[in-house]
Amino acid sequence: MQNFKGRVAVVTGAASDIGFGLAERFGAEGKNLVLADVEEPALIHAADTLRSAGVEVVAVRCDVAHAEDVERLVARTLEAFGGVHIVCNNAGVGDNSGASLWDTSLEDWSHPPWAPTA
């Protein structure tokens, strides 16, 4: 098994459930963390919990359905740590159209069929 101590892990959907579990494990292994979640109060709580355990954490409010939020997440990660070694795209965002994620365009994310119309 490789030693990832001091490496950087980015976890989306990190404020609860599987995402927080991933973050806890990465932190226990000595990784620096960038936590992203759309739920800011829960995100702050998750980051504080991990910091109290001695983990270096950066928390970024991010809605992964919005490209500008993801771009801000990338910029903040690079600013804080200079790079990234592991990315867990765990945030629960998607559609039920049956399209494969890799066949989904940025335009599809900008105007998803499941979003309410004005």
Buried (B, 14 or more C-beta within 10 A) or exposed (E): EEEBEEBBBBBBBBBBEEBBEBBBEBBEBBBBBBBBBBBEEBBBBBBEBBBEEEBBBBBBBBBBBBEEBBEBBBEBBEEBBEEBEBBBBBBEBEBEEEEEEEEBEEEEBEEBEEEEEE
